């Protein structure tokens, strides 16, 4: 029983040493983002139901407002 356990541990160590290393992922860039655009020549699709649109042409999106930040930061 003891030799089987030693053999099992040795095979696991050998398998992990010989396993291929996964490639490192590349860093994300700004071109990876599918943000909505507003272009005059782009057709507006007619959609029935729930679907995923890649790169939609946004004509209007809600009441977007800005609000000034009046608090001072950095003090403790």
N, C-alpha and C positions, 0 to 999 in steps of 0.2 A: 504494500500500500504506500509506503514512504517513497519508493522509487518511482511509482506512477505520478505522485505529486511533484517530485523533482522534475520528471520528464515533462509534465504539463507546464510548469513554470518556465522551463528552458525553451519549450516550443513557443510559448507566448512572447517571451523576450526576443526570440529570433524573428517571429512574425512582425513584431512592432519595429524592429530594426530594419527589416527588408521592405517594409511598406512604402509605397511612393508618397512623397510629400505633396500636399495640395498646393496649387499655385496661389500666390498672394493676390488678394483682390485689388483692383485699381481704385484710386481715389475718385470719388464722385465729382463731377464738374457741372457747370451751369447748363451745358447742353443736354444733360440727362433729365432735366425737368420738362414735363409736358404742361406748360402754362397756357391758359386760354389766351387767344389773340383776338385782335379786332382788325380785320383786313377787308377792304372794299370788294375785292375780286373773289373772295372765298365764298363758296355756296353755303347757305344755311340749311342743314338737313331737317327734314320733317320726321319726327320720331313719335311712334305710338308705343306706349308701354315704358318699361324700364330697360334702358340699354346703357352701355358704356361708350362714351364718345371720346376718341383720342384727338386731342388738339381742337377743342370746339372753338367756333367763331363767336365770341361774346359781344353782343350789341349793347346790353345794359345789365348792370348787376347791382341792384339794391341802392340804398342810401348810404354811400360811403362818406364818412365824416372824419375829420381830424380833431384831436383834442390836445391842447398844449399841456405839457407836463410842468406842474408848478412846484413840485417838491425838490428840495436839494438833496443830493445823494452824497455818500461817502463819509458822513459824520456818524460817530458812535455815541 
